[in-house]
């Protein structure tokens, strides 16, 4: 009821239930949905900054996810620049 009263919009996807290949009844595939979500993040329609809890080097990030996963919501892996 709150969604109607507050005029909220909920957008979501249950990825594992989406087909791998399009069908006549359900053309939205896993690949299509992945592309859509990345497009929405890239063009600013979906703000995910609030979901990032940590920005860590790879080893520290994996340690956090292994040992303290309740503290991590969204982890960005910082990899050092590789020289060419």
Secondary structure by P-SEA (a helix, b strand, c coil): ccccccbbbbbbbccccccccccccccccaaaaaaaaaaaaaaccccccccccccccaaaaaaaaacccccccbbbbbbccccc
